[in-house]
Amino acid sequence: MKTFLAFILAALTAAAAETFDTVIANGRVMDPATELDAIRHIGISGGAIRSISKTPIKGKSVIDAKGLVVAPGFVDLHQHGQGPDDYPFKAMDGVTTALELEVGTADVDLWYKLRKGKTPINFGVSIGHIPVRISVMGDQPAFLPPADSRGAKQRATPEQLAAIKMKIDHGLSRGAVAVGFGLQYTPEATQWEALGVFRVAAKYNASCHVHMRSKGLATGLNIFTAVHEVVALSAISGAPGHIVHIQSTGNLTTPKLIEMIADAKKRGLDVSCEVYPYTAGMTDIKSAIFDPGWRDRTKISYNNLQWVATGERLTKATFEKFRKQGGKVIVHANPESLVRKVVSSPITMIASDGFMGHPRNAGCFSRILGKYVRENKDLSLMLALKKCSLWPAQRLEKCAPIFKKKGRVQVDADADLIIFDAAKIIDRATFTDAAKFSSGIEYTLIHGVAVVKNGKFQKNIFPGKAARGKIR
Ligand SMILES: [Zn+2]
């Protein structure tokens, strides 16, 4: 008995005496998985959370988080800009893992290789139906296929469809974390083609991130058939289906579309959707979205379009000029009342669709916490954290188990954490000045290493790691 007591005492003393690499002391710790919301001390060693303590603990370095919230860093399911100019904006906006899942890549190995050891935050990619189709059709590589290209407008032969499926399968076997689709950009990709690709995704439990095929309320192909397509593809194939930026395709109809997804989920289907908190979208003016008839389909006109390069609103004449030239255009299409409704829905995830030129690249997540949680009180802070971190991580963890350690503040989770002032956090990027850091995030830790410290981005530190699926 005496030795047993001595053993317990020794163990307790050892635990109390353990010195962690870093301690975050006195913070209001919020874990969206357990809904813990209390003052705790977090011990981090070797890049992971090792202790969450009610009493003070020792660290080689200590961050005093008194008065600040400590939460999991954001897992952005939809970040196109994946270069050295983008990552600082993401880190300052609380993003610890940035994922290009809508467009994705045709070459998973190369995509990861180009970023290895060179990024402040974690990065990941899908195998993309768009770039795979562009390559199988023999077009020049492009981010989105021009409206008149074969990638957009040519029906795949049985041999080409087989090649598309083979490349998707290869990408997943090389650790892509999902499969991306942009059916509106590839209108000649049939529903049979899409099903073939979903079936490949199902083999890997990979979620399919779909920019929907059509919008508007015309008879035939419209916004409702577009949602039906994703739900049906998921139901038939068994692959999880995820609709990207549902509000920028759905516009005023979006609340009905979210209701359809919620009902499908209630029936046991693995379907989900994401939104970003802005009244305008952005895309390429050369893409099939602006094919003849776009004003009827979308119920907007030239004046709703803003040319990114100059900030000017378009006319019929400038639209035609720029359509030939190509480039980014901001599409003002949604009222603020709609944005408030869709960001606070109990099922939507938040994802930025980040790309230079639109303020969502820099401000998406701080805008949720500052404008919609604090100022408007449209949703609780805990629900917002679920939408920005836990749910996106859960979306990918069946295919890429690495995500089981993200989106949570728990012992053994990755120390991908943010520390922010809930009373101050806000986005500062605007439609006329999109490259502005958000403010209020004091620390962003990537595997325990601070890339944002005292509210300042830290240059030349690259703790970001590949967020990648199993290689098989
Ligand atoms: Zn899109």
Residues whose N, C-alpha, C, O or C-beta is under 5 A from the ligand:
A	BS01	ZN	H211
